[in-house]
Amino acid sequence: MTERYKRKFTEDDSSVSIGEEIYFGKFKNKSATITGFGVDEHNQPTIKTDKGEMPLYHFRIKRLMRQK
């Protein structure tokens, strides 16, 4: 991926912050603490938690996708 299309996702772009506890899973009954932010192979935002990395949203944001 070229730097031209790569955009660094920051904490300011979301409504969650580092250190905040979140619930995830099908029934939202598993908890994790946010330790950081990143992007995946499709340049979509992810959150790094104490349980691993997971997508921030379950949909893709068009303005963050690579141009073809």
Number of C-alpha atoms within 10 A of each C-alpha: 9 6 7 8 12 14 14 15 17 13 14 8 10 12 6 14 17 14 12 11 13 14 12 11 8 7 7 9 9 11 14 16 18 20 17 16 21 18 21 12 8 13 20 23 23 17 23 19 20 11 12 11 17 17 16 17 12 8 8 14 12 9 9 17 15 15 8 3
